[in-house]
């Protein structure tokens, strides 16, 4: 179920859930893990909508979901992000990128990035990031290099948001999160 972005015209920022990874350390698709009664990809879509993104896309192939396939699958988030920034130029002014494996990110943190009028991320964390479309080159390299090319501002992360900035890559990390969620 690929999404065709041609003929679309929207100027507000859109949300992008980055879900194109192999999930090799997890051993199963992180996007489809269950978290709070929904798939993780659906949970992240909800967070982006709560933060103010009326339109939310999934980047990378996720079975059962409309998605934008990566031009070069499994080449990392920077390549996917760079391609999306170019392809959505003239459709959305900015894109708010979140990894699929960051379920604890506070909505207020995402709102902070959306309300900043330029490209921005939090100092010490390359994702999430809200970036202006139409820039970025080919998207090769790292997310850090992409943020430099986009001239993204490094915002100070309020300490209250720090706990939510972690991602979960292994079964052990995921099981610990689920255990904490059930008992906390």
N, C-alpha and C positions, 0 to 999 in steps of 0.2 A: 504494500500500500504506500506508494511513493506520493509525495506532495509536489505538485507543480506550482512553483512560485511565479511563473510568468502570468501576466495579466492581473496581478494582485496590486492594490494600491492602498497602503495604510502608512500613516506618518508617525504614529506613536511607537514607543519602544516595544519590542516583542521579547518574550522569554524563549530561551533555548535550553533544553535539557540535553546535555552531552552524554550520549549512551552508546557510543560506537566502539567501546573497548572490547577486548576479548574476554575480560573477567577471568583470566587464567589463574590468578592467585586465589580467587574465590572458588573456582571449579564449576561454576554455574553462572548464568546471566544475572548480574547484579540488578539490572533493570526490572527483572521479573520477581525478585525477592519480595516477600510479603512484609509490609511494615504498617502497623496501625490499620489493618483491615484492607489494605490496597497494595497494588504493586508499588515498588519503589519509584518507578518512572511516573506513575500516577500521583504519588505523594509529592514528588518534586514539581510536577505540573501545577498541583494545587497551591504549593508555596509561592510559585511565580505569579499565579493569578491573585492570590491574597495580597501580594506585594504591589499589584497594580498593572501587571501585564495582561491586557485583554486577549492577546494572541500569544499562544505558547506552541512551540514546535519541538519535536524530538529529532535530534541529530544522531544518525546511526540507525542501523536496522534493529528494530525491536518487534518480534513476532506479535501480531494481533493489534498493532498500533500504527496509525498513519505516521509516517516518518520521512525525513529527508535523508536519503542514503549518502554516506560519505563518498566523495569522488574517488578517493583512494582508501578503501577500508583498512582499519587498524593501523593507521599512520599517526595516531596520536591526536590529542585535542587541538593543538595549534594549527595543524593542517585543516581540520574540520572547521575551526573557528574562522580562519582566514578566508576559506571558500565561502562561508556563509556571509561574512562581512561584505564581500564583493557582490555576491548574488542578491543580497537584500538591499543593496544601494538603490534608492528611489522607491523602495517599498516601505521600509522602516528606517527611522533616523538613527536608532541605536538598538543593540541587542544585548540583553542581560543573560549571560551564560552561567549555568550552574552544572556541576557534575552530578550524575545520577546517584552517586554514592555519598552524598552529603546531607542526610535527612534531618540533622539537628540544626541546620542553618536557620537562625531566627528571621522571620518575615521582616522585622525592623531593619536588619542588616541589609536585606535585599532592597527595601524601600530607600535606605540611605544611598545606595548606588544608583537607583533609578532617579532620585531627586537631584543628584549631582548633574549639572547640565553638560558636562564634558565626559569623556571616557575616564573610567575610574575602576580601581580595585582597592583592596585593603592591604596596607603595608605588611609584608611578611607572608601574604597569601596571594597566589596568582589567580585563584578562582575562589569565589565567583568574581566576575568582571562584567562591567557594562561598557560596551565599546561602540563608537560611532561607525556606521556602515560606510562603505566606499573606500576604506583604507586597508592596508595590511599586506599587499603584495600577494605572493603565492601561498602564504600560510605555513611555509616550511619553518623548521627550527622549533624552538621551545615556546611555551606560553609566555615565559618571561620576555623573550625576544619579540613576540607579537605585541605585548603590552608596550614595549619601547617604541616599536614602529607606529603604534596607535597613539603615542604620546599620552598614555593613560596616567592620570594622577594617582599617587599612592596615598589613600586616605588613612587616617589613624583609626584603627579598630577600637571601638569602645570595649573595655574589658569585659563587660557583661555579655558580649557576643562571642568571646573567645572559645568557650566550650563547644559551640555549634560549628566551628570551622574545621573539624576533623572529618576525614572520609574513612570508609570502611572497605578494606581490600581483601581480607582473608576471612575464612569461615570462623576462625576463633574471634576475630574482632566483631564480626556480625553477631555471633552467638552471645558475646558479652553485652552488646548493645541491646539485643532483644531481652536478655535476662534483666538488665538494668531498667528497661522500659516496663517490664512486667512487675518489678518489685520496687519501683521508685516513683 
